[in-house]
Amino acid sequence: MQVFRKSPIPFEKIACAVGLTPHLEANVVEAFRLASLYEAKLWFMHIGNSSNLRTIGEIIERQNVNGLNYNLIVESGNVVDELLAQCKKLEIDLLIAGALEKESPLKYYLGSVSRKICRKAKCSVLVLRELSKTNSSINKIVVNCIENRKTLHTINTAVYIAQMEKINSLDLVLENQLHGLSTLINCESSEVESENFQNELITQERKRLDNITKNVDFKNIAVKKHLIYAKPGLGISNFARDQGVDLMIVNSPDTQLGLLDRIFPHDLEYTLEDLPSSLLIVHSRE
C-alpha cells in the first residue's frame, strides 16, 4: 500500500520516539495505552547514541504491565531523517513524540527536532505534554476547523478518537481575524450600522463553520461550535488553555515551514511555541 493513499484512521500501526529524557516513562506508558486501546502494532524507535539503550529497554519493559508485543528499532544517523524513513517504511499511522519543558512553570514547546518531525512527517503526529505515569486518559478534545480539504479528515479523526476514548462531546473552533475589520467599521459607521454589520459577520462565520462540518458523521457525539476572533493558531491555543483541554487536534501544515515562519509566526508556530495541551497533527495523506 502506498502511504499517501492510506487513510489517517484507524490507528493500526503506532510508533513512539524514545530517548533517555525525564518524560520517557510517561510517554512509554501512553504508547502502551494507545496501542492497547486501538489494538495497534507498536514500535519504539531510538535514533542516535546506543550507550543508553539498555536503560531505555529496561524502562520500556518495566512499563509494559499488560505484556503487549512491541518492537524496538535502533538506528544511527540524522534523527529526523531516520525516524521519518522508518515511519514511511513501516507505514506508521501515528507517531508519538514528547514536548520539552521550559524553565518557566507549566510551559511546553517543541525543540528543533520535534518541529521538523511535525512539519515533515507523512503520518499523524501526537506530541505529548507531561503526563501522569498512571493515568493519561483523554477527557476533553478541541478541533481546529479551517476551510481546507484536509479538515474533513481531521474532524473524522477527532470523532474516531472520541469514540475510542468514550468521550461524549467535541469542541470545534473556527478562528478568524474579523475583529479588526469590525473595529474599522465602528469608526466609520453609526452604532446601529456597526451592530448590524457585526451581527452579519457572525452569521456568515457560523454558516461557514456549519458548511465545514456538514459532511461529518459525529456518531451521536455532542458538538459545541465556537467562533474565536484572534490570530490563527493563537486563538485556539488560548481556548485550549482556558478550557483545560487534554488534546488539541489540527491539520498538518500545507507546506514545510521555514525561517520566515519563525520570524513572522505561522498559525502552527503559535501552537508549537507554547503547547497548551497535548497536540495531534493529523496528516490526511491525500
NORTA-V903078 format. One record per helix or strand. SS is the DSSP state (hx for helix, st for strand). FROM is the first residue (numbers start at 1). TO is the last residue. If there is no record, write none. Layout:
# NORTA-V903078
ss: [SS/SS]
from: [FROM/FROM]
to: [TO/TO]
This chain:
# NORTA-V903078
ss: [hx/st/hx/st/hx/st/hx/st/st/st/hx/st/st/hx/st/hx/hx/st/hx/st/hx/hx/st/st]
from: [3/13/24/41/53/71/79/94/100/108/112/124/141/151/169/178/191/222/234/247/259/267/275/278]
to: [5/17/37/47/63/75/90/98/101/109/120/128/144/165/176/188/213/229/243/251/263/273/275/282]
